[in-house]
């Protein structure tokens, strides 16, 4: 037996136990004949560090993994990191900039080599931090989305989707980041509120008969306007539909079209349409019959003005940034008399109306995101979505909480093509090669701007070359880039007789590769077992709701398509961890919380338990450091209880089953243990982490530590010599209960439980122990009812003493009346307990003496406890009366504030919530003190 230190110190045990588990390979699945159980982690960015969202997500996963392992399953938690194309490339480029280097100073191959060097040196920070959290992941088989095996899976999926017509090139609008020079996903766009303006313009009708009024927050885009839209049912414009407008500045003639996108109730009801620079306008333009290839583009990749195809933008506007172009365009519009001035409430005239504009920014570059018309690779998401939708409808995939299903269906039913290409160097380079197209006359033509070229898609360059040779019926040369091809004369057969092809320089969106995570991490496609050795589908996926569509839905689509089965049976979506006031955490607000700092202060176990206890389905978590501290105190309480057990000869249990018991207190704690096991089993089956945490917390703190150990002290102490058999039985039961506690608590608090487990000699680690069985046959209802009665009576006496300011140890006598036979029997067997824990010298059945007394009702019986000579009754009445008045005054003041509609509507939500909580506290305090006053008579 190893004597436990007096003080619980998390830092002293956490690193030691984690290293022990990992060194002994205890995280690896090593039960070949057991039922497989698999979960994959959402791969964090290789550039990342542990944030509070990671702490929540991975804590929940670890609880389920450790629970499955304890249940005897062959549990595998797949761990890995995402190559994070944009983030990683930015990190490396920043480091290069410190050395006055640029990416373009090197070849692509040289730059990628530098990224791999960075990963080897610095890319494992977050995996080290996950270890500090206690994550029992299979590190021996850690994966990376750019490792060789995973990359093969990515290329195969791309090629197969292309062959099936589900992946193609198209010209569409994308979120374009001019700072990074690449398309980005919606998740990488953050919307900020920016002070801007709303301009109203007169567009003259081409026939000179008048004008049509439009409004815009981006007047510079009128340089690429291609239509004006009005609602087909708007009677004001019926006669104008089909007519043309002559644009100011450019003179371009554009049609007035009917489209329901135009809202008659907003502004003039007419909307300028710039399909090359607005997502809504793009769809309006397509409905009006404008092909994407014919839409006008007025910006380059750096968001500077370039000439449109029709050459109508004035030369002095070319090369301007959008901000400068806006000023120049407004100045011209004003000079041309087409700018309608805004008159404010004071009657003053301005060029535009001030407005707060929701503006998209790149979350990494910090620049304004432009909708930009460009050629990209797209996945036919609508086709892939249909089986995923059916999987959720049929509950082949169960979404928890179920309330997220409506959001899922709404998005999936209206899903748009998925842009999967990015203009980066770091990532999976797209396995497509471009070359000139064979015209009908046999000539070769390459026209990249208009998409007039040949495409060859293959998993390797050899496959692409083979396709090219068949296409050209000629030998083919592979060159480095389109620029090299032009230098060598791509459209000049006489200069270069052989056709040339070159690889698409773009890479795949990281969401494309991570969508394969549940099966590509299992060595697919080399492993062609459809269940991947029983590891597919995964049992459950845990994810933040914010990546439901970016990752979860795409795993469903790719998994069902390629594996012919769902990727996971259950999808659990947790909420966000918010600041204490309910605000969303962000670095810009300065309200983020460092989980590693919390671990340093309170230990990983305390942070983990906080996350589990606060994780209530469908709700966000408000960060509360005091609660984290409280759970460290919980671990300390268990530590001290274990030290008490050690000191009283209570060692390791010798049985998995509940030991035989004769004493009611031992029967009671066995029943309470079994009830707790049942509650935790049910909660974890329903993924109610909060309910599971609450069940073990209440059992450990209240039932075991506060009551059971108190109730058995006489048996282990002064009565042990008189009743040695009782002491032996109690030590055996207490050992069994403590072992069950350590196992039940282990998934939530792995470090302290493993340490306490080894305070006694063991032949195996707690991490691979056996989960308790809830055998209801060991429950003795009568014994449980008897001890519950004792606890309620003792609790009532203690509470009454506390309310009246009576010292807890003050000896008193109780007089019982109306006690039935059951209560009589219980009283006869509880004298010692009531004397020691309630400080009741006697419980008499005689009539109580006259005078002031405490009156307590427990079940059918009334207990009268005289107060003469115990306290100063007049002083106590005065104290309680004063306390009641103060509490009621504050209660009523808060009620008045909450009854004021102005306060409830205008105050910050957190202020209203605090007022409600304070009102409830004061109301409860007034009620408690009033009850105490009433007891005095």
Secondary structure, 3 states (H helix, E strand, C coil): CCCCCCCCCHHHHHHHHHHHHHHCCCCCCCCCCCCEEEEECCCEECCCCCCHHHHHHHHHHHHHHHHHHHCCCEEEEECEEECCHHHHHHHHHHHHHHCCCCHHHCCHHHHHHHHHHHHHHHCCHHHHHHHHHCCCCCHHHCEECCCHHHHHHHHHHHHHHHHCCCEEEEEEEEEEECCCCEEECHHHEEEEEEEEEEEEEEEEECCCCCEEEEEECCHHHHHHCCEEEECCCCCCCHHHCCCEEECCCCCCEEEEEECCCCCCCCCCCEEEECCCCCHHHHHHHHHCCCCHHHCCCCECCCCEECCCCCCCCCHHHCCCEHHHHHHHHHHHHHHCCCEECEECCCCCEECCEEEEEEEEEECCCCCEEEEEEEEEEEECHHHHHHHHHHHHHCCCCEEECCCHHHHHHHHHHCCCCEECEECCCCCCECCEEEECEECCCCCEECECCCCECEEEECCCHHHHHHHHHHHHCCCEEECCCHHHHHHHCCCCCCCCCCEEEEECCCEECHHHHHCCHHHHCCCCCCCCCCCCCCCCCEEEEEEEHHHHHHHHHHHHHHHHHHHCCCCEEEEEEECCEECCCCCCCCCCCCCCCCHHHHHHHHCHHHHHHHHHHHCCCCCCEECCHHHHHHHHHHHHHHHHHHHHHHHCCCCCCCCCCCCCCCCHHHHHHHHHHHHHHHHHHHHHHCCCHHHHHHHHHHHHHHHHHHHHHHHHHHHHCCCCCCCHHHHHHHHHHHHHHHHHHHHHHHCCCHHHHHHHHCCCCCCCCHHHCCCCCCCHHHCCHHHHHHHHHHHHHHHHHHHHHHHCCCCCCCCEEEEEECCCHHHHHHHHCCHHHHHHHCCEEEEECCCCCCCCEEEEEECCEEEEEECCCCCCHHHHHHHHHHHHHHHHHHHHHHHHHHCCHHHHHHCCHHHHHHHHHHHHHHHHHHHHHHHHHHHCC
